[in-house]
Amino acid sequence: MHVLVIGGGIGGLTTALSLHAAGIGCTVAESAGKLRPLGVGINIQPHAVRELTELGLAERLAGIGVATSFQTYTDRFGGTILALPRGRAAGYRWPQYSVHRGVLQMLLLDAVRERLGPAAVRTGLRFEDVAEKPEGVVASLRDVRTGEPLELVSDVLVGADGVHSAVRARLHPGGGPLLWSGVRMWRGITESEPFLDGSTLAVAGSNRSCKFVAYPVSADRRQINWVAEVKVGDGGEVPAADWSREGSLEDVLPYFAGWKFPWLDVPGLLAGAERILEYPMVDRDPLPSWGRGRVTLLGDAAHPMYPVGSNGGSQAVLDARVLARSLAAHGPVEGLAAYEEERRTATTPLVLANREMPMERTLALVEERAPLGFADIAEVLTAGELAEMAAGQQRITDMDVRFLNDRASWSVS
């Protein structure tokens, strides 16, 4: 069996490693002429770290990531509302890592080329169409450098080409538009002093007005990834979302001008970034099915979700591992059907739960009851309201600790 994966991002490269580990051949076709360490920060949850560990990447991953200790929620004055332990501190056998997305992608790319060979990832090839024929799946591609068309034949085709997936567009031409939450996001990385314990993911404010997220993504804890989120509209359909759009400091800074905490200078982080990216917070309605026959989707191509649960990349890793296991057990058509049943059932509720932003109700109560800040959160929220907030965060991010720690490996023996 040989699989053609469209897209050389985190999901596509993890798919290649997972298939190789399961004894299945794989080629990755990527439209970019050269893969480079682009983007900003990302969190890899313990359920995904387990899978990357079983792929033999634990040491490499520890070398590029920060093992997150807490996810701390505060008001816009930096007063602590709730601090939730993360990773091993929460009882998991594996850590949560905060990493630079591009550095993680390069780690995966290096591993693919080492294990599958340098020709396993073919760059500069844009997907255009796919057809099933007696000999298997025939993908129509185009060389972006020369304009020349070419065809690649495989037993299975996997669209792991992101939220703007061309494979998804072929499978579901009426599959629904991008849906905007009304929140605009500015993102960047700034060299700064570590804050709090040096390993905390801090969330200040609320998506109902302004929210600021910050966490370290380098071993010295000095590269601080930040996300500034501002509610600027009512949402609705959007024709496109450009992840590489340049943002402006002048546009975002006024929203956070007074956000200086004893432990974090938000305006300083904004002003210190060499580059700012700007894009809308979007997702898509879940599909009733992902693929057909020998063609399927994976990662953001299948289930794009709001980033409020820090779980999108991790779910792509789980997709990759289940896909390889299912193909090894059942073959192409039956394997893809089993993969889709397992993963679509798991990810559809996550997409919808992220859209609800379940912690926002409690955060809004803090803003309403203590608009000028507070000294003790117990004077603002009841124990039940804090528990409800913690449960909301866990619903969109976590896997049950005992279940993850005890379940059998997904590796193909």
N, C-alpha and C positions, 0 to 999 in steps of 0.2 A: 504494500500500500504506500502511496505517495500523496502528500497533502500540499497544496499551494495555499499559502497564507498571504492575503493582501493587506499590507500595512506592517511597518517595522517599528511600531511603538512598543510600550510595555506589554500590552496584551499579545501582540503578534510575536514578539521575541520570546516571551514566556511559553507561548504555544509551541514554537519551534523546539525549545529545550525540553518541554514535556513530551512531545511526540518522539523526539530522539531517545529519551529515556525509556519510552515504551516500545522501542524498536520499530518505529514508523518513520519513513523518510519524509523530508520536508524541504520546501523552498519558500523563502520569503521574498515577495516583490514589493518594493517601496518606491513611491513616486518621487521622493526627494532625490536629487542628484547625489547628495552626500549626507549621511546621518551625522548630526552634530549635537553636542549637549545643550540643547535649547530649553527654554521654559524656566519655571521657578520651582517652588517647593511642593512636596506631596507627602502624604502620610501613608505608610504601609502598615495595615493592622495585623495583629497576631495571627489571624487565620490565613493571611497571605504570606506572612513571614514563615509560618510552618511549611507552606508549599515550596517557597524558595529555598528553605533549609533542606528539604528533602530532595531538591535538585542540586544539592551540593554547593550552595552559594552563601552559606551562613557566615563564613569568615570574611568574604568579600563585602557582604552587605553590612556587617558590623564596622568595616573599615570606612564606609562612606556615610553612615547614618548616625543620628543621635537617638539613643534609646529614650523615648518619651516617658517621663515620670508621672506627670499630671496633666489633665486638661482642666484648666481653671477658668471659670466664668466670673466676670466682674461687671460692675456698672461702668458708665462712661467716666467715672472719677477714679477707677482702679480699685474700688472696694470689692472684696471677694464675696461672691454669692455662693459658689459651689466649686469644690476642687475634687475631681474624680481621678483616682489612681488609674494608670494606664499600663498596658503590657504586663510584664512580670510582677509589677507592684499590685496589679489587680488579680493576680493568681494564675495568669496564663503561663504555660511553659515556654512561650516565645515572647520577645519584646514587641512593642510597636516602634517603628522607626520613622523619624522625620528625615527626609533626604531631598536633595535636589533632583527634580524629575529627569533632567538631562543626564546627570551623572549616573543615575540608576539605569537609564536607557543604554548608556555606553557600557556599563557593567554587563548587562544582558547581551548586548551586541558582541562584546568580546567573547563571552562564554559560548554563544552560538557559533561564531567563527572558529573557535578552538575545537569544539566538539563535532560540528557538522561540516567544517571546512570553509575556506574563504569564499567559495562560490554559492554558499547556502543563502546569502542575503544579496539579492540583485537590486541595485538602486537605479533610479531614473526610469522606472517602468510604471506608467499610469494605467490603471485598470479601466476598461471601457465596456466590456460585456462578457457574458458567460453563457455557455450552452452545454447541455448534456447530450452526449453521443454514445454509441455503443462502446467506444474505446475509453469512455470516462468523461470527465469534465474538461471542456476546452475553454480557456480564458483568452479573450482578446485584449491585448495590451498594446501600448504605444511607447516607444522610446522618446522621452521628453527632450533628449538632446538632439536627436536626428529627425524625429517625426516619423520614423519607420514603424509600421505595425508588426506585431509578432503574435504568435499563439503559443501557449503553454498547455500541455495536457497533463492532467493529474487524476487521481481517483476521487479527491475531495477538494473543494475550494472553501476557504474560510475568510469571510470579510471582517478583518480586524482594523479597519481603516477609519476609525474615529467617528465623531458625532456628525461629520459631513460625509458619511460613508457612501461611496459610489456603488458598492455591492448592495447595500441596503436599498438604494434608489432603484436598482434594477429589479430586485426582488419585490419591492413594495413601492411602485411608482406613485401610489396615492396614500402612502403610509403615514401621513401627518406631518405638519410643519414643526419647526422649532418653536417652543413655547417659552416666553420670557416671564420671569417672576416679577418684573418691575424693579429688580435690584441691579444696579450697575456695579461692577467690580474693577478695582485698580489693584495691580499686583506688582511686587518688586522684591529685591533682595538688597539689604543694606549692611555694610560692615559696621558693627557696633559692639558695645560691651555686652556680655551675657546678662540676662535678667533673671530674677527670682533664683531658682536653684540651677539654672543653666540648661535645664532639660524639659521645661514646661511649655505646653501649647496653651497660650493665653487667648481668650475670647472676651472682648470688651464690648458692651453695648448690645444693640438689638437690630435684627433685620427689619424691624418695623420703622426704623429711622436710620441710624448709622451703627455699623459694627466694624470692629477692627480685630483682626486675627494676627498673631505673631508667634513664630517658633524658630529655633535654631536649626540649620541644615548642614552644619560643618562640624568636624570633630573638635575644633577649638571653641565651638559655641558662639563664634563671633559673626558668622554669616546668618543674619536674621531674615527669614522669609516673612513677608507681611501681605495681608489682603485687607483692603479697605472696601467695605460694602455699603452702598447708600441706596435707600429706597427712593427712586426718582420718578416712578410711574406706576400705572395699574397693571402692567403686563399685557400679555396677549401674543399673537403670532409675530414672528420676526423672520424676514427673508434669509438672513445670514448672520453668522457670528464669527468674526475674525480673531483667532487666538493670538495673532502676532501684531495686532493693531497697537500703535504707539499711543500711550496715554500722556496726559499733561499734568504736571504738579499743580499748576494754577487751577485746574478743574477740581482736583480732589482735596487740596490742602484746606480750603475754607471750611469744609465740613468737620475737620478735626483740629482746628486751630487751638482750642483750649484743652486738648486731651494730653495733659502732662501729669503722669502718675509719679509717685515716689520711686517706682521701680522701672518705669518705661516712659520715654519721651516720644510720643506718637508723631507729632509734627517733625521731630528730628529724623525719625526713621523714614518718613515720606520724602523729606528733602534730601536725604543722604543716598538715595538709590541712584545708580548710574542710569538705569533704564526703568521706565514704568510701562506696563501693559494694561490695556483697558478692554473689557468685553462684558457682555450681558450675562447674567446668570440664567441659563436655559436648560431645558430638558425636552423630551418628547413623550407623548402618550405611549404607554406600553403596547407592543404589538401582540395580536392574538396568536401569532406564530412567527418564528424568526426566519427559517429557511424552507427549502423544499428539495427533496431528493438528496443530491450529493453536495448541496451548497448551504452554508449556514452563516450566522453572524456571531460576533464575539466582542465583549467589552463595550465601549461607548457606541459602537455601531449597532449593537443589539439593545442596550438599555442605558442611554445617557441619563444622568441624574444630577440634581443639584449637589454642589460640593459640601453642603452643610454637615454631612455625616463623615467626611474625610474617608470615603469608602469606595469611590469609583474605581481607582486603580487596583485596589485590593480585590474587588469583584472580578475584574478582568483576569487577574492571576488565578482565581478559583475557576473561572470559565475554562482557562487553558488546561488546567489539570484534569477537570472532569471530561473535557473533550478528548484528551489523549486516552484516559482510562476507558471511556465509552467506545472509542474506535477500536482499541485493542481487544475489547471484550466482544464486540458485536459486528465489526466490519463497517463499511462506509454508510450505507443507507440506514440500517438499524441503529448503528452507533450514533449517528447525528440525531436521530429521533430520540434516543435515550438521553443524550446530552441536553437537547433542547428541553425536554420534559423536566429534567432535574434543575437546570439552571434558570429557565424562564419562570418556573414556579418559585424559585428563591429570590430572583431579582425584581420581579414585578411589584411585590409589596414594598421593597426597598425604594424603588422609584417613587411610588405614591407617598410613602412615609416621609421621604426627604422633601417632597413638595409641600407637605403639611407644616414643615419646620416646627416639630413638636415642642421644642424648648422655648419658642418665642412667646407663648402665652405667659409663662412664668417670668421671663425677662421683662415683658411689658408690665406685669404687676409691679416689679421693682421700680420701673420708671414712673408709674402712676403714684405709688405710695411714698417713694423717696426721690423726688425729682432733683434734689440738691445733694444727694448722697446719703450715706448712713455710716454709723459706727459699728453696728452689730446686725448682721443679716437676720438674726433671730427676732429682731424687733420689726422686721419688714415682712418676712415670709414665715408661714407655719412649717413645721416638720413635714407635714403631708405635701405641701406645695413644693418643697425642696425635693422630696422623694419622687414626685411626679416629674419634675424637671430631669432628674437623674435617669428615670425610666425612659423618658423621651429620647435622651441622648443615646442610651444603650440600644434602643429599638432601631435606630438608623445606622449604628456603627458596629456594635459588638455581636459576637457569637457567644453562646452560653459557654462559660469557662469550663465546666466539667465536661460538656459534650465535646468541645474542641480538644481538650487535653486527653480524653479517653478514647475517642473514635479511632477506628483502624486507619492505617495509612492509605492514601489514594495512589501510591506508587504501584506500577505494574510489576509484579514479580516474575 
